[in-house]
Amino acid sequence: MQTTILDPSLTQALAAAREPGLTLIIGNKNYSSWSMRPWVAMTAFGIPFQEVRVLLDQHDTVNKIAEYSACGRVPVLLAGEMTIWDSLAICEYLAEQFPDKHLWPQDVAARAMARSICAEMHAGFAGLRRDMSMHIKASLPGRGRTAAAQADIGRISEIWEECLSRFGHHQFLFGDFSIADAYFAPVVMRFRTYGVTLAPALNAYCERVQAHPAVARWIAEALAETETAPKHDAALPD
């Protein structure tokens, strides 16, 4: 079961968040690529959690996030008295707490590869992040194609091709849906928004990711949002 709370009062939010179970603090679904990753993973694997959505680019956004975590960014996972920030740390925690759900691939080589590409996604691709920011509602074909973004698209294509051919059996990156697919789901959203042309096998992979129930639900809820984030909109490429 999942309950969504939008911008709750501090008292209500903290009381709800510290109840037994998991609470995930996220930003707007239209923009927040980092929030999307653990949300999709938890939803895909049927891990119950309560969702608290803090709107981005508002006058009180920083203060609201700071009530949950000193890092000042989303996502944040509250697990009882523990606070876990950073999307990759959250995913690793979930994999440890729910080993029977196999959030990472079970094969040793596949699991090592999955962790490696998630770490690369986590730390790299600055050009893609800067020049092709996630905006699920937008349609901006051809925009943001700086040299840095184009190089990132090429590298991501290489990663996907290798994973799909070695481990994926042309389904998801490692066969079954995993943290790795959740981690690259925001990239799939960017490629859709900016009309990136890929090889047929990679286009088919993007279609499978978008059709996955957890990703499809995030997309639907992003499209239904009425709130905007002015700074995020202003950063879109001309």
Solvent accessible surface area in square Angstrom, and as a share of the most:
residue,aa,sasa,rsa
1,M,198,0.88
2,Q,40,0.18
3,T,59,0.34
4,T,70,0.41
5,I,43,0.22
6,L,79,0.39
7,D,44,0.23
8,P,17,0.10
9,S,60,0.39
10,L,84,0.42
11,T,109,0.63
12,Q,120,0.53
13,A,1,0.01
14,L,54,0.27
15,A,64,0.49
16,A,19,0.15
17,A,0,0.00
18,R,85,0.31
19,E,101,0.45
20,P,135,0.85
21,G,48,0.46
22,L,24,0.12
23,T,4,0.03
24,L,0,0.00
25,I,0,0.00
26,I,0,0.00
27,G,0,0.00
28,N,0,0.00
29,K,6,0.03
30,N,3,0.02
31,Y,12,0.05
32,S,10,0.06
33,S,9,0.06
34,W,72,0.25
35,S,0,0.00
36,M,0,0.00
37,R,0,0.00
38,P,0,0.00
39,W,0,0.00
40,V,0,0.00
41,A,0,0.00
42,M,0,0.00
43,T,31,0.18
44,A,31,0.24
45,F,37,0.15
46,G,51,0.49
47,I,3,0.02
48,P,80,0.50
49,F,10,0.04
50,Q,37,0.16
51,E,0,0.00
52,V,0,0.00
53,R,25,0.09
54,V,2,0.01
55,L,21,0.11
56,L,18,0.09
57,D,36,0.19
58,Q,68,0.30
59,H,182,0.81
60,D,39,0.20
61,T,12,0.07
62,V,105,0.60
63,N,102,0.52
64,K,54,0.23
65,I,6,0.03
66,A,52,0.40
67,E,83,0.37
68,Y,16,0.06
69,S,6,0.04
70,A,110,0.85
71,C,55,0.33
72,G,26,0.25
73,R,186,0.68
74,V,18,0.10
75,P,4,0.03
76,V,0,0.00
77,L,0,0.00
78,L,0,0.00
79,A,10,0.08
80,G,24,0.23
81,E,150,0.67
82,M,101,0.45
83,T,42,0.24
84,I,24,0.12
85,W,135,0.48
86,D,52,0.27
87,S,2,0.01
88,L,32,0.16
89,A,43,0.33
90,I,0,0.00
91,C,0,0.00
92,E,46,0.21
93,Y,36,0.14
94,L,0,0.00
95,A,16,0.12
96,E,122,0.55
97,Q,97,0.43
98,F,50,0.21
99,P,90,0.57
100,D,107,0.55
101,K,64,0.27
102,H,89,0.40
103,L,2,0.01
104,W,14,0.05
105,P,16,0.10
106,Q,123,0.55
107,D,82,0.43
108,V,108,0.62
109,A,54,0.42
110,A,5,0.04
111,R,68,0.25
112,A,60,0.46
113,M,35,0.16
114,A,0,0.00
115,R,99,0.36
116,S,64,0.42
117,I,4,0.02
118,C,0,0.00
119,A,47,0.36
120,E,58,0.26
121,M,1,0.00
122,H,53,0.24
123,A,95,0.73
124,G,24,0.23
125,F,16,0.07
126,A,67,0.52
127,G,5,0.05
128,L,0,0.00
129,R,52,0.19
130,R,145,0.53
131,D,20,0.11
132,M,0,0.00
133,S,23,0.15
134,M,6,0.03
135,H,20,0.09
136,I,5,0.02
137,K,86,0.36
138,A,23,0.18
139,S,92,0.59
140,L,19,0.09
141,P,92,0.58
142,G,47,0.45
143,R,106,0.39
144,G,11,0.11
145,R,85,0.31
146,T,57,0.33
147,A,91,0.70
148,A,44,0.34
149,A,0,0.00
150,Q,86,0.38
151,A,67,0.52
152,D,21,0.11
153,I,7,0.04
154,G,35,0.33
155,R,93,0.34
156,I,0,0.00
157,S,18,0.12
158,E,97,0.43
159,I,2,0.01
160,W,0,0.00
161,E,84,0.38
162,E,69,0.31
163,C,0,0.00
164,L,5,0.02
165,S,77,0.50
166,R,133,0.49
167,F,30,0.12
168,G,0,0.00
169,H,138,0.62
170,H,109,0.49
171,Q,92,0.41
172,F,31,0.13
173,L,0,0.00
174,F,19,0.08
175,G,15,0.15
176,D,120,0.62
177,F,19,0.08
178,S,3,0.02
179,I,0,0.00
180,A,0,0.00
181,D,0,0.00
182,A,0,0.00
183,Y,0,0.00
184,F,0,0.00
185,A,0,0.00
186,P,0,0.00
187,V,0,0.00
188,V,1,0.01
189,M,1,0.00
190,R,10,0.04
191,F,8,0.03
192,R,102,0.37
193,T,3,0.02
194,Y,0,0.00
195,G,38,0.36
196,V,15,0.09
197,T,122,0.71
198,L,19,0.09
199,A,47,0.37
200,P,116,0.73
201,A,55,0.42
202,L,2,0.01
203,N,55,0.28
204,A,36,0.28
205,Y,0,0.00
206,C,10,0.06
207,E,114,0.51
208,R,64,0.23
209,V,0,0.00
210,Q,40,0.18
211,A,74,0.57
212,H,30,0.13
213,P,103,0.65
214,A,2,0.01
215,V,0,0.00
216,A,40,0.31
217,R,96,0.35
218,W,0,0.00
219,I,15,0.08
220,A,58,0.45
221,E,54,0.24
222,A,0,0.00
223,L,92,0.46
224,A,76,0.59
225,E,12,0.05
226,T,121,0.70
227,E,41,0.19
228,T,79,0.46
229,A,0,0.00
230,P,77,0.49
231,K,153,0.65
232,H,66,0.30
233,D,48,0.25
234,A,88,0.68
235,A,64,0.49
236,L,37,0.19
237,P,26,0.17
238,D,164,0.85
